[in-house]
Amino acid sequence: MPAPAIHPHPLPYVGLLEQRALEAVDTVVIHCTELPDLATARAYGERVLYASGTGNSGHYYIDRDGRLEEYVPPARIAHHTRGWNARSVGIELVNTGRFPDWRTRAGRRWTSPTPPPRSRR
């Protein structure tokens, strides 16, 4: 099975993110976007939240159809998980999750199915 294609789609502020040596990465953090779709996740990622001119985003986003987009190259530090950013790569799975009820008990259930596993054989 060939490796999936990675589609570069850098965030507007990617050049402002701190650089790092790839050898510094020793952890992968997998997140769920908990947003309706990839376009909404992109809009959230483009929001500038910090004085540095950057925002919150993972490195890679995997859409429901399996498309893999790179928002931040792994040689840059993305803001995706407090305390682990400098040593990790963030992978975001597009999944509605608890959206829009993130903070309510009713929102604590998954609403999007996951695709069946694929064999590498």
N, C-alpha and C positions, 0 to 999 in steps of 0.2 A: 504494500500500500504506500503510495507516495505521500510525502509530508504535505500537510495542507498549505495552501497559498496564504501568505500573510500580506494583507493590503495596508500599506502605510497610509495613515490619515492623521498626520500630526496635529496636535492642538495648537492654536495660534500662539500660545506662550511657551511652547516646548523649549525654545532657545534660552528661556530664563530659568529653567529648572537646573539644579545643580548637577554637574557631571560626576560620574564615579567610574572606577575600574570595574569591569565585569566580574573580576575575581572577588569583589566585595559581596556579590550576591550569593547567599547560601539558603535562601528561603523563598518559597512561592506561596502567596496568599491568594486564595480563591474566594471571590465575593459574588454575591447575587446583586444585580443592579437595583432590584425592587422598583423598577420603573416600567412603564407600559411597552417601550420599544427602544431600539438602538438610537433612533433620532432624539428621543427625550434624554437618554443617557448622554448623548453627545452634547446636547444643550446644557445639561448639568455640568459636564466636564469643562465646557468653555467658560463657565462663570468664573470671573476673577474674584477671589475671596481674601487674598493676602496682599500686604503692602509690597511684596516682591513682584506683583503683577501676575501671579499664578493662582491656580485653584486646585480642587480635588479631582483626581482621576486615577484609574488604573493604567497599566501599560498596554494590556491587550483586552479586547472585547470580543466575546464569542456570541454571535447572534443566533437566534433560534434555528436558522437554516444551516448553521455550521460555519458561516462566513467568519473569518478571523481578521479583525482590524487592529492595527497597532496605532495607538494614540500617542504613546510616549516610548521612545527607544529605550531598551534596557540599560543603556549607558547613562541614562538620566534618572534622577530620583523623582518619582511621582509621589504625590500626596494621596495615599490610599489607606493607610493604617497607622495609627499613632504608635510611635516608638519603634517601628520596624521598617520604615520607608527606606532608610539608607542601605539596608541589607536584603531587601526583598523585591520581587517582581509581583505586581498585582494583576490578576486575571479576573475580569468581570464577566459573569454569565448573564446574558440578557434574560431576565425572568421577572414577571410582574410581582412575584412574591407577595408582600403584604400591602403593596400600593393600593390606595392612598392612605390606608389605615395603619401606618407604621407603629403608632403608639397605643393602639387599642387592642383589647383582647380579641375582638372579632378579626383583626388583621393578622393574627398569628397562625395563619395557615397558608400553604402554597396553593396558588391558583393556576399556575402554568405547568403543564406536563413537561417532563424532560424527555429528550429523544432516547431511543433504545441504544444500548452500548454497541459499539462497532468493534469487530474483531480485527486484529492486526495480522491475522494469518493469511 
